[in-house]
Amino acid sequence: MVDLNSLLYPRSIAVIGASTQPDKVGGMPIRLLRDLGYAGRIYPVNASAAEVQGLPAYSSLSDIGEPVDLAIVAVPASASQDVMAQLAGNGTRAAVVFTSGFAEAGGAGVQMQERLARSAQQAGITLLGPNCLGAMNLRERVFATFSPIALSGTPPVGEVGLVSQSGAFGAYAFALAREAGLGLSHWVTTGNEAGLQVADVIEWLAHDPNTRVILAYIEGCRDGARLRRALAAARAAGKPVVVTKVGTTEAGARSAQSHTASLAGEDAVYQAVFDAYGVHRAHTLEEFFRLGYVLSRGRRPATWQRTSGGDADAVTPLAIVTVSGGVGIMMADRAEELGLPLPPMPDDAAAALRTAIPFASTANPIDVTGQIVAQPRVFMDAIANVARSGAYGSVAVFLAGGANAPRFWPELQQTIGALSEAADAAPLMMSGLVDDDKRAWLEARGCLVFREPGHAVEAVATLARAAALEDARGDDAMEGQAQSDPHDDLLRDIPPVATALSEYEAMRLLAEAGVPVAPHDLARDAEEAVRIAERLGYPVVVKLCSREILHKSDVGGVALNLANAQAVRDAFGRMAHAVAGLRTDNGTPVAFDGALVARMVRGWGEVMVGVRRDPVFGLVALAGIGGTAVEIFRQTACGLAPLSREQARAMLHASRVAALCEGHRGHPQVDLNAAAQVLASVSQLAAELGDRLDTIEINPFIVTAQGLVAADAVVTLRADTHGAL
C-alpha cells in the first residue's frame, strides 16, 4: 500500500514557486494554510523575494536546511524535472504538482510526465498529479490546493473521505459537502495520476482510522488490479465505497480520455467490478452525496434469512408508516423494486391502531391518515409499536408537514427519543418537511431525514446492502486464486504462435473442465464421420475443424440435422473441398483438421456463455440469451472471472437467462443452480488458462430438460504467451 501520511499528515510544507500574491496558484496554498489554521511549518520557496505573505522566503529548497514532508509544486511544466531533482536531494517525502501541460496535452507532455513519474519513483517521493487541484486534510487543517473554495467555509470535520480524478468535480463536491453539512476527513484530487491513482487513495483511506465512508469520482482506470485491490481493502475494512463513474457512453469515454489521459473501459465491466466488491454506485451528484450521508450516519438495519429455490438471501423487512395513502403506495412500489419485503402489521399493533382509528389501514404501508393532527399520539404509538415489534428491520415514516405542527413535534420528540435508547427498536427513516434544527435533532438520534419519500426507502435498501456486505466481508470470492492449470497437456501441443483452438480442441477443453458438451468426436475422413454418426445416433451435426477458421458457417462449414450416412459423407466432402482453396492472411494453405461430428441437441432455448479479456480488468465472464438473439437484444450480464456459483446465478437472473430455465409453455424447469455451476466452471477454466487465453465463447448452450449443453465453442488465444502456463 502506498503511504499517504506525508501527503495528508505533513509536519512541514514547502511551496515551490510561492507567490507574494495570495490569489495566484503559487500563493493560494500559503494563504489557506495560514488563514485556516495549519499548525506545521511552512516554507515558501521564491528566488526573487525575501518574504512571501509575511513568511521568510527561501531562494531554493536546499536553503531550508532540513527535509520537508510535503512539497507543493507550482512551477511551469518545463521546470518540473529540475524541481523533482531538488526534492530528491532534500529528502522530501511527498509532492503535489499543480502544473498542467503534461499527458493531457499529448506529444511532448506525455514524455515529460513519464520522466516526472520515474524521477519521483526513484526518489521514493509520493507524487500527486500533475494537473491536479491538490489535497486537504480537514482535521489537521492541511490545504495543499490552489482552489479558493475553502475560503468560503469548510465542511464539518467528519469521517467521509472524498477522492476525485477531476479537480473541478472535486471543488464542486467540496462545496456541496459544505452545503449539506457532510463531514469530511480527507479530500484528494488525482489529476493525471502520474503517481497516485484514485485506487491508491481508496486503499489508504480503507486503513485510515479517521475515515468510515469513501466517496470516489472516476473517469477511467489504467490499472484494474490496483483498483480491485483497493476496493477489496475497503470491503475487508467494512468501509462502504460510493462511486460516480463517468464515461459510460462512447462519447463520454472519449471525453474522459482526453480530459485526464485515462483509459475509460466498457461501463458493464466497471459495473461488474463494483458489484464484485459491494460498491454503491451513484449516477447523479445528488445521489452521490445522499449515499454518503446515508452510509456515514445511518444505523444498519437487521436482516432475516429467506430461502427461495434452495438459496438463502438476506432480506430486510420494512414497515412504512404514513399519513397519506397515496405516498404510502409510492413508497411501497419503491420497496418492492428494491427487494424490501413489506410484512403486514403485527396483530396486536394492528388492533390498537384500528381501535383508535377504525378507518386506518393496518396493511403495509400503514396509513394512519390525516388524523395525526387531531390524534398525534396514535401516530406515535403506531411508529413505536412496529419499531419494537421485532417484525421489521427498519421503519420508513412519511409525516408530510406534521413536524411543524405545535402539538405534533413534542410528541415526535418523545417517541424518537425513547426509540433511540431502546436496544430492540428498528432504525427509523423520516420523510417530510423538517426545518434544519429539527432535522439536526432527529439525526443526532439516528433518524435520517429526507424530503423525497422514495429516498427514505432507498436509504433502507442501501444500509441493508451495506450490512450484508459487512457480514460477508472476509468471504470475498473474487480474491480467491484459480486452481493450478489441469489442461497443460492439451495446450502443450498448441504452437505458441497459435491464436485459436479448433472446435474439437475447444470442446475437449470444456469437457475436461466439467462443462456439459454435446456428444461428439473428430473424423479425419468421410467414412470415419459416418462411423461416428452411427455410434452417436442420428440426427447429427457435422462441422469443419480448423484452428484458422472460427466462423465456419461463412465457408459452408456447418451442416445441421443430418439424418443418414450419405448426408454425412456429402457434408464432409463439401467441407474438405471448401478448405482446399482457402489461404491464411500470410498466404499459407488453411489447415484442415477434419470434421467434428456431434449429436444434434434439441431444446427450447439458447444461451451464450463466454469469457473475454478486458484490457484493464482482465478476464470477464458474460452470459446472455444466445443464438442470433445475442446480437439483436444484447441482453447480457458480466462478472469478473472466476465466478462463484452465487455470482453466476445472479448473472443468469440479470441477463434473463434464468427465465429460460424456469420452464414456460410446457417446457420442464431446469435446475438453475446447475446452470449457474456451468457458468462458474467456464469462468474457472478461463482463470486457469490465465495469460494465454483471449476469449472463450460458447454459443449456443442449448437449454434442455437435462440442463445446459454446449453445442458450439470458440476459444481464442494470445500468441507468444505459452510460457505463462
C-alpha positions in Angstrom: 0.0 0.0 0.0 1.2 3.5 -0.9 1.8 5.6 2.3 0.0 8.9 2.1 0.9 10.1 5.6 3.4 12.6 4.4 0.9 14.0 1.9 -2.1 14.2 4.3 -0.4 14.5 7.7 2.7 16.6 6.9 4.5 18.3 9.7 6.2 20.7 7.3 5.2 22.0 3.8 7.4 23.8 1.2 5.7 25.7 -1.6 7.9 25.7 -4.7 7.1 28.7 -6.9 5.5 30.5 -3.9 3.8 33.8 -4.9 3.6 37.0 -2.9 0.0 37.4 -4.4 -2.4 35.2 -2.4 -4.8 34.8 -5.4 -2.1 33.2 -7.6 -1.7 29.5 -8.0 1.6 29.6 -6.0 0.1 32.0 -3.4 -3.2 30.4 -2.5 -1.8 27.4 -0.6 0.1 29.7 1.7 -3.0 31.9 2.3 -5.1 28.8 3.0 -2.6 27.2 5.3 -2.1 30.4 7.3 -5.7 31.6 7.4 -7.3 28.2 8.1 -5.1 27.1 11.0 -2.4 24.7 9.7 -0.1 24.2 12.7 3.0 22.9 10.9 6.0 24.7 9.4 5.5 26.5 6.0 8.5 27.2 3.8 7.8 29.5 0.8 10.5 29.0 -2.0 10.9 32.0 -4.2 14.3 33.0 -5.6 13.3 36.7 -6.1 11.6 37.5 -2.8 12.8 37.8 0.7 9.4 37.4 2.2 6.1 35.8 1.0 2.8 36.7 2.6 4.5 37.5 5.9 6.8 34.4 5.9 10.5 34.4 5.3 11.2 33.0 1.8 13.9 30.7 0.6 15.7 31.0 -2.7 16.0 27.3 -3.1 14.8 24.1 -1.4 18.4 23.4 -0.2 18.4 26.7 1.7 15.7 25.3 4.1 18.3 23.2 5.7 16.1 20.2 6.6 13.9 17.7 4.8 10.2 18.6 4.4 7.3 16.2 4.4 5.3 17.7 1.6 6.3 20.0 -1.3 3.6 21.9 -3.3 4.9 22.4 -6.8 3.6 25.5 -8.7 6.2 25.9 -11.4 5.9 25.6 -15.2 5.9 22.1 -16.6 9.3 22.7 -18.3 10.9 23.3 -14.8 9.3 20.3 -13.1 12.1 17.9 -13.7 14.7 20.2 -12.1 12.3 20.7 -9.1 11.9 16.9 -8.7 15.7 16.5 -8.6 15.8 19.2 -5.8 13.1 17.4 -3.9 15.0 14.1 -4.1 18.1 15.8 -2.8 16.2 17.4 0.1 14.7 14.1 1.2 11.1 15.3 0.5 8.6 12.5 1.0 5.6 13.7 -0.9 4.8 16.2 -3.7 1.7 17.8 -5.1 2.2 19.0 -8.7 -0.5 21.6 -9.7 1.0 22.3 -13.2 -0.8 21.3 -16.4 0.7 20.7 -19.8 1.6 17.1 -19.3 0.0 14.0 -20.7 -3.4 15.7 -21.1 -1.7 17.9 -23.7 -0.3 15.0 -25.7 3.0 14.9 -27.6 6.0 16.1 -25.6 3.7 16.4 -22.5 3.4 12.7 -22.3 7.2 12.2 -22.3 7.6 15.0 -19.7 5.1 13.2 -17.4 6.8 9.9 -17.8 10.1 11.4 -16.8 8.5 13.1 -13.8 6.9 9.9 -12.7 10.2 8.0 -13.0 12.1 10.6 -11.0 9.5 10.6 -8.2 9.5 6.8 -8.0 13.3 6.5 -8.0 13.5 9.1 -5.2 10.7 7.4 -3.1 8.5 10.5 -3.4 4.8 10.1 -3.2 3.6 12.1 -6.2 0.1 13.6 -6.6 -0.7 15.0 -10.0 0.4 16.7 -12.2 -2.6 18.7 -13.5 -4.4 18.3 -10.2 -6.1 20.6 -7.7 -4.4 19.1 -4.7 -5.4 17.6 -1.4 -6.8 18.5 2.0 -6.9 17.0 5.5 -9.8 18.8 7.3 -8.9 17.5 10.7 -5.3 18.7 10.5 -6.1 21.9 8.5 -3.8 20.8 5.7 -4.9 22.7 2.5 -2.4 21.6 -0.3 -4.6 23.2 -3.0 -4.8 26.3 -5.1 -8.6 26.3 -5.1 -10.1 29.2 -3.1 -13.2 27.1 -2.3 -12.3 26.6 1.4 -12.1 30.4 2.0 -15.9 30.5 1.9 -16.0 27.9 4.6 -15.3 24.2 5.1 -17.5 21.2 5.7 -17.5 19.9 9.3 -14.7 17.6 10.2 -16.1 14.1 9.7 -15.5 10.5 8.6 -16.1 10.7 4.8 -13.1 10.6 2.6 -13.5 12.1 -0.9 -11.2 11.4 -3.9 -11.7 12.6 -7.4 -9.8 12.3 -10.7 -11.3 15.7 -11.7 -10.3 18.8 -9.9 -13.4 20.8 -11.0 -15.6 18.0 -9.7 -13.7 17.8 -6.5 -14.1 21.5 -5.8 -17.8 21.4 -6.6 -18.2 18.4 -4.4 -16.4 20.1 -1.6 -18.9 23.0 -1.8 -21.8 20.6 -1.9 -20.5 18.7 1.1 -20.2 22.0 3.0 -23.8 22.9 2.0 -25.1 19.5 3.0 -23.2 19.5 6.3 -21.5 16.3 5.3 -18.4 15.8 7.5 -15.2 15.2 5.5 -12.0 13.6 6.7 -9.8 14.0 3.6 -10.2 15.5 0.1 -7.9 14.4 -2.7 -7.9 15.1 -6.4 -5.5 12.9 -8.5 -5.4 14.7 -11.9 -3.2 12.9 -14.5 -2.2 10.2 -12.0 1.4 10.0 -12.9 2.0 8.8 -9.4 -1.0 8.3 -7.1 -4.2 6.9 -8.6 -7.7 7.0 -7.2 -7.2 3.4 -6.3 -4.2 4.2 -4.1 -6.2 6.8 -2.2 -9.1 4.4 -1.7 -6.8 1.8 -0.4 -5.1 4.2 2.0 -8.5 5.5 3.2 -9.6 1.9 3.8 -6.9 1.8 6.5 -7.3 5.4 7.8 -8.8 5.4 11.3 -10.5 8.8 10.7 -12.5 7.6 7.6 -15.6 5.4 7.7 -17.1 6.0 4.2 -15.2 6.7 0.9 -16.7 8.7 -2.0 -14.9 8.5 -5.3 -15.3 10.1 -8.7 -13.7 8.1 -11.5 -13.3 8.8 -15.2 -11.2 5.8 -16.1 -8.7 3.3 -14.8 -5.4 2.2 -16.2 -4.6 -0.4 -13.6 -7.5 -2.7 -12.9 -5.7 -4.9 -10.5 -4.8 -1.8 -8.4 -8.4 -0.7 -8.2 -9.7 -4.2 -7.4 -7.1 -4.5 -4.5 -8.2 -1.1 -3.2 -11.9 -2.0 -3.3 -11.1 -5.3 -1.6 -9.3 -3.5 1.1 -12.2 -1.2 1.7 -14.6 -4.1 1.8 -12.4 -6.0 4.2 -12.3 -3.0 6.5 -16.1 -2.7 6.4 -15.9 0.8 4.8 -18.6 1.5 2.2 -17.4 2.9 -1.1 -19.7 5.2 -3.2 -18.5 5.7 -6.8 -19.6 8.1 -9.5 -18.2 6.6 -12.8 -18.5 8.8 -15.9 -17.6 7.9 -19.4 -20.4 5.3 -19.7 -21.2 6.1 -23.3 -18.9 6.1 -26.3 -18.9 9.9 -26.4 -18.4 10.1 -22.7 -15.5 7.7 -22.8 -13.7 9.7 -25.5 -14.2 12.9 -23.4 -12.9 11.2 -20.3 -9.8 10.0 -22.1 -8.9 13.4 -23.4 -9.7 15.1 -20.1 -7.4 13.1 -17.8 -5.5 10.9 -20.3 -7.1 7.9 -18.6 -8.5 4.7 -20.2 -12.3 4.5 -19.8 -13.3 0.9 -20.3 -16.7 -0.5 -21.0 -19.3 0.5 -18.4 -20.6 -3.0 -18.0 -17.2 -4.2 -16.9 -16.8 -1.4 -14.4 -20.2 -2.3 -13.1 -19.1 -5.9 -12.7 -16.1 -4.7 -10.7 -18.3 -2.5 -8.5 -20.8 -5.4 -7.9 -18.0 -7.8 -7.0 -16.8 -5.6 -4.2 -20.1 -4.2 -3.0 -19.5 -0.7 -4.3 -22.5 1.7 -4.1 -22.8 3.4 -7.5 -24.2 6.9 -7.8 -25.4 8.2 -11.1 -26.0 11.9 -10.1 -24.3 14.4 -7.8 -27.4 14.4 -5.6 -27.3 10.6 -5.2 -23.5 10.8 -4.6 -23.9 12.9 -1.5 -27.1 11.3 -0.4 -25.4 7.9 -0.3 -22.5 9.4 1.6 -25.0 10.9 4.1 -26.9 7.6 4.5 -23.8 5.4 4.9 -22.0 7.7 7.2 -24.9 8.5 9.6 -27.4 5.7 9.2 -27.9 2.8 11.5 -27.6 -0.6 9.9 -30.9 -2.5 9.8 -31.5 -6.0 10.9 -31.7 -8.7 8.3 -33.5 -12.1 8.0 -32.6 -15.1 6.0 -35.2 -16.0 3.4 -34.9 -19.3 1.5 -36.0 -19.4 -2.1 -35.2 -22.0 -4.7 -32.7 -23.6 -2.5 -30.7 -20.4 -1.9 -30.8 -18.3 1.2 -31.0 -14.5 0.8 -30.6 -11.8 3.4 -33.6 -9.5 3.4 -34.7 -6.5 5.5 -38.5 -6.4 6.1 -39.7 -2.8 6.0 -42.6 -1.1 7.8 -44.0 2.0 6.1 -46.0 4.3 8.3 -47.6 7.2 6.5 -50.2 10.0 6.8 -51.0 9.7 3.1 -52.3 6.6 1.4 -51.0 7.7 -2.0 -47.5 8.4 -0.8 -47.5 5.2 1.1 -48.3 3.3 -2.2 -45.5 5.2 -3.9 -43.1 4.1 -1.1 -44.3 0.6 -1.3 -43.7 0.4 -5.0 -40.1 1.5 -4.5 -39.7 -1.0 -1.7 -40.8 -3.8 -4.0 -38.4 -2.6 -6.7 -35.6 -2.7 -4.2 -36.5 -6.2 -2.8 -37.6 -5.0 0.6 -40.5 -7.2 1.9 -43.5 -5.4 3.4 -45.0 -7.8 6.0 -48.4 -6.8 7.4 -48.6 -5.0 10.7 -48.5 -7.5 13.7 -51.9 -8.4 15.1 -51.6 -6.6 18.4 -50.3 -3.4 16.9 -52.9 -3.5 14.2 -55.7 -4.0 16.7 -54.5 -1.0 18.7 -54.5 1.2 15.6 -57.9 0.1 14.4 -59.4 0.7 17.9 -58.1 4.3 17.8 -58.8 5.0 14.1 -61.3 2.4 12.7 -60.7 3.6 9.1 -56.9 3.4 9.3 -55.1 0.8 7.1 -53.2 -1.7 9.0 -51.7 -3.4 6.0 -48.3 -2.3 4.9 -48.0 0.6 4.1 -49.7 1.5 7.4 -51.9 4.5 6.7 -52.8 6.4 9.9 -54.5 9.1 7.7 -54.7 12.8 8.4 -56.0 12.1 11.9 -52.5 12.7 13.2 -53.4 16.4 13.5 -56.1 15.6 16.0 -54.6 12.4 17.5 -50.8 12.7 17.2 -50.3 10.1 19.9 -51.9 7.4 17.8 -49.4 8.1 15.0 -46.5 7.9 17.5 -47.8 4.6 19.0 -48.1 3.1 15.5 -44.4 4.0 14.9 -43.3 2.7 18.3 -45.3 -0.5 18.0 -43.9 -1.5 14.6 -40.3 -0.4 15.5 -40.3 -2.6 18.6 -42.3 -5.5 17.3 -39.4 -7.5 16.1 -41.1 -8.0 12.7 -39.2 -5.3 10.8 -35.5 -4.5 10.1 -36.3 -0.8 9.6 -39.2 1.7 9.6 -39.8 4.4 7.0 -42.1 7.2 8.1 -43.8 9.9 5.9 -45.2 12.7 8.0 -45.7 15.4 5.4 -45.6 18.8 7.2 -46.6 17.3 10.6 -43.3 18.1 12.2 -44.2 21.8 12.1 -47.5 21.3 13.9 -47.1 22.7 17.5 -48.8 19.7 19.1 -47.1 17.1 16.9 -43.4 17.9 17.4 -43.2 17.4 21.2 -44.9 14.0 20.7 -42.5 13.1 18.0 -39.5 14.1 20.1 -40.7 11.9 23.0 -41.2 8.9 20.7 -38.0 9.2 18.8 -36.0 9.9 21.9 -37.4 6.7 23.6 -36.8 4.6 20.5 -33.2 5.8 20.1 -32.4 4.5 23.6 -34.2 1.2 23.0 -31.9 -1.6 22.0 -34.7 -3.6 20.4 -36.0 -0.8 18.2 -35.6 -0.9 14.5 -33.9 2.2 13.0 -36.1 4.9 11.5 -36.1 6.9 8.3 -38.2 10.1 8.1 -39.6 11.9 5.1 -41.4 15.2 5.3 -40.9 19.0 5.7 -38.5 19.4 8.6 -36.5 22.5 9.4 -32.8 22.5 10.0 -32.9 22.5 13.8 -35.5 19.7 13.9 -33.5 17.7 11.3 -30.3 18.0 13.4 -32.2 16.8 16.5 -33.5 13.8 14.6 -30.2 12.9 13.0 -28.4 13.1 16.4 -30.7 10.2 17.4 -30.1 8.1 14.4 -33.2 9.1 12.4 -32.2 10.2 8.9 -34.4 12.8 7.2 -35.4 13.1 3.5 -37.7 15.4 1.5 -38.4 12.8 -1.1 -40.3 9.8 0.3 -38.7 7.3 -2.0 -35.3 8.3 -0.8 -36.2 7.1 2.7 -37.0 3.7 1.3 -33.8 3.8 -0.8 -31.8 4.6 2.3 -33.1 1.4 4.0 -32.1 -0.7 1.0 -28.6 1.0 0.9 -28.0 0.3 4.6 -29.3 -3.2 4.3 -26.9 -3.9 1.5 -24.0 -2.3 3.5 -24.9 -4.5 6.5 -25.0 -7.7 4.3 -21.6 -6.8 2.8 -20.1 -6.2 6.3 -21.4 -9.5 7.5 -19.9 -11.3 4.4 -16.5 -9.5 4.5 -13.5 -11.8 4.6 -15.5 -14.2 2.4 -14.7 -12.4 -0.9 -14.8 -15.0 -3.7 -13.1 -12.6 -6.0 -9.9 -12.7 -4.0 -9.6 -16.5 -4.4 -7.0 -17.8 -6.8 -7.8 -20.2 -9.6 -6.5 -23.8 -9.2 -3.4 -24.8 -11.0 -3.9 -25.5 -14.7 -5.0 -29.1 -15.4 -5.0 -28.5 -19.2 -1.4 -28.2 -19.8 -1.2 -31.5 -21.8 -3.7 -30.2 -24.4 -2.1 -26.7 -24.7 1.4 -28.1 -24.8 0.6 -29.3 -28.3 -0.7 -25.9 -29.4 2.1 -23.8 -31.1 2.9 -20.6 -29.2 2.0 -18.5 -32.2 -1.5 -20.1 -32.5 -4.4 -17.7 -32.0 -7.2 -20.2 -31.7 -8.2 -23.8 -30.9 -10.1 -25.9 -33.4 -13.7 -26.6 -32.2 -12.7 -30.2 -31.3 -9.9 -28.9 -29.1 -12.2 -26.3 -27.6 -14.9 -28.9 -26.8 -12.3 -31.2 -25.3 -11.1 -28.4 -23.1 -14.7 -27.7 -21.9 -15.4 -31.3 -21.2 -12.2 -31.6 -19.1 -13.4 -28.7 -17.0 -16.7 -30.4 -16.3 -18.8 -28.4 -18.7 -21.6 -30.4 -20.4 -21.0 -30.7 -24.1 -22.9 -32.4 -26.9 -21.6 -36.0 -27.5 -19.1 -35.7 -30.4 -15.9 -37.0 -32.0 -13.4 -35.9 -34.6 -13.5 -37.5 -38.1 -10.5 -37.3 -40.4 -12.3 -38.7 -43.5 -15.8 -39.2 -44.7 -16.1 -42.9 -43.7 -14.9 -42.2 -40.1 -17.5 -39.4 -40.0 -20.2 -42.0 -40.9 -19.0 -44.4 -38.2 -19.1 -41.7 -35.5 -22.6 -40.6 -36.6 -23.9 -44.1 -36.4 -22.3 -44.6 -33.0 -23.9 -41.3 -31.7 -27.2 -41.8 -33.4 -28.9 -39.7 -36.0 -29.6 -36.8 -36.5 -26.1 -35.3 -36.2 -24.2 -32.1 -36.9 -21.0 -32.0 -39.0 -18.7 -29.0 -38.5 -15.4 -28.1 -40.2 -12.4 -28.3 -37.8 -9.5 -25.9 -38.2 -7.7 -23.5 -35.9 -7.7 -21.0 -38.7 -11.4 -20.8 -39.4 -13.5 -19.6 -36.5 -16.6 -18.5 -38.4 -17.3 -21.9 -40.0 -20.7 -21.0 -41.5 -19.1 -18.3 -43.6 -17.4 -21.1 -45.7 -20.2 -23.6 -45.6 -18.5 -25.4 -42.7 -21.7 -26.3 -40.7 -24.3 -28.9 -41.7 -27.2 -29.5 -39.3 -29.8 -32.2 -38.7 -28.2 -34.8 -41.0 -30.3 -37.9 -40.9 -28.3 -40.6 -42.7 -24.9 -41.8 -43.8 -24.9 -40.3 -47.3 -25.8 -36.9 -45.9 -22.8 -37.1 -43.6 -20.5 -38.2 -46.4 -21.6 -35.4 -48.6 -21.2 -32.8 -45.9 -17.7 -33.9 -45.1 -16.8 -33.8 -48.8 -18.1 -30.3 -49.2 -16.1 -29.1 -46.3 -12.9 -30.7 -47.4 -13.3 -29.2 -50.8 -14.1 -25.7 -49.4 -11.0 -25.6 -47.3 -8.7 -26.8 -50.1 -8.9 -23.5 -51.8 -8.5 -21.3 -48.7 -5.4 -19.5 -47.6 -4.5 -17.6 -44.4 -3.7 -13.9 -44.3 0.0 -14.7 -44.8 -0.7 -16.8 -47.9 -0.2 -20.3 -46.4 -2.9 -23.0 -47.0 -5.6 -23.3 -44.3 -5.0 -26.5 -42.3 -8.0 -28.9 -42.4 -8.0 -31.0 -39.2 -11.1 -32.9 -40.2 -14.7 -32.5 -39.1 -16.4 -32.6 -35.8 -19.4 -34.9 -35.7 -21.8 -34.3 -32.9 -25.2 -35.5 -31.8 -28.0 -32.9 -32.7 -29.1 -31.4 -29.4 -32.7 -30.3 -29.2 -34.0 -27.9 -26.7 -36.3 -24.8 -26.3 -33.8 -22.0 -25.8 -30.2 -20.9 -26.5 -27.8 -19.3 -24.0 -24.5 -17.6 -24.7 -21.7 -18.0 -22.1 -18.3 -16.6 -22.6 -15.2 -15.1 -21.1 -13.2 -12.3 -22.7 -10.1 -10.4 -21.7 -10.7 -6.8 -20.8 -7.6 -4.5 -21.3 -8.0 -3.0 -17.8 -9.6 -5.6 -15.5 -8.5 -8.9 -17.2 -10.9 -11.9 -17.6 -14.6 -11.0 -17.6 -17.3 -13.6 -17.8 -20.5 -12.9 -19.8 -23.9 -14.6 -20.0 -27.0 -13.8 -22.1 -29.7 -15.0 -24.4 -27.9 -16.9 -27.1 -28.0 -17.7 -30.8 -28.6 -14.8 -33.1 -30.7 -13.1 -30.4 -27.5 -12.1 -28.5 -26.6 -9.7 -31.3 -30.2 -8.3 -31.5 -31.1 -7.8 -27.9 -27.7 -7.6 -26.3 -29.2 -8.7 -23.0 -26.1 -9.8 -21.3 -24.6 -9.6 -17.8 -21.0 -9.8 -16.8 -18.8 -10.5 -13.8 -15.1 -10.9 -13.0 -13.6 -14.4 -13.5 -13.5 -16.7 -11.7 -17.1 -16.6 -10.5 -18.6 -18.3 -7.5 -21.8 -20.2 -8.1 -23.8 -17.4 -6.3 -22.3 -14.7 -8.6 -23.0 -16.8 -11.7 -26.6 -17.3 -10.5 -27.0 -13.5 -10.1 -25.7 -13.0 -13.7 -28.3 -15.5 -15.0 -31.0 -13.5 -13.4 -29.6 -10.2 -14.6 -29.3 -11.4 -18.2 -32.8 -13.0 -18.1 -31.3 -16.4 -18.8 -33.0 -17.6 -15.6 -36.4 -17.1 -17.3 -35.4 -19.7 -19.9 -34.5 -22.2 -17.2 -37.7 -21.7 -15.1 -39.9 -23.5 -17.6 -42.6 -22.0 -19.8 -45.1 -23.1 -22.4 -45.0 -26.7 -21.3 -41.2 -27.0 -21.0 -39.8 -28.5 -17.9 -37.9 -26.5 -15.3 -34.1 -26.6 -15.5 -32.0 -26.6 -12.3 -30.9 -23.0 -12.0 -28.1 -23.9 -9.6 -26.7 -26.4 -12.1 -26.9 -23.8 -14.8 -25.0 -21.4 -12.6 -22.4 -24.0 -11.9 -21.8 -24.4 -15.7 -21.1 -20.7 -16.0 -18.9 -20.8 -12.9 -17.0 -23.7 -14.4 -16.4 -21.9 -17.6 -15.1 -18.9 -15.7 -12.8 -21.1 -13.6 -11.4 -22.7 -16.7 -10.6 -19.2 -18.1 -8.9 -18.3 -14.9 -6.8 -21.5 -15.0 -5.7 -20.7 -18.6 -4.5 -17.3 -17.4 -2.4 -15.1 -19.7 -2.7 -17.5 -22.6 -6.4 -17.0 -23.0 -8.0 -14.3 -25.0 -11.7 -15.4 -25.3 -14.0 -18.3 -24.7 -17.4 -18.2 -26.4 -20.0 -21.0 -26.1 -22.9 -20.0 -28.3 -25.2 -21.7 -28.1 -25.6 -23.5 -24.9 -28.8 -25.4 -25.6 -31.4 -25.4 -22.8 -32.7 -29.0 -22.4 -34.5 -31.0 -19.8 -31.1 -32.3 -18.7 -29.7 -28.8 -18.3 -27.4 -26.7 -20.4 -25.5 -28.5 -23.2 -22.7 -26.8 -25.2 -23.3 -27.2 -28.9 -20.6 -24.9 -30.2 -17.4 -23.4 -28.8 -14.7 -20.9 -29.8 -11.5 -20.5 -27.9 -9.0 -17.8 -29.0 -5.5 -17.5 -27.6 -3.0 -14.8 -27.2 0.1 -15.5 -29.3 3.5 -16.0 -27.8 2.3 -16.3 -24.2 2.7 -20.1 -24.0 5.4 -19.8 -21.4 2.9 -18.2 -19.0 1.3 -21.6 -18.4 
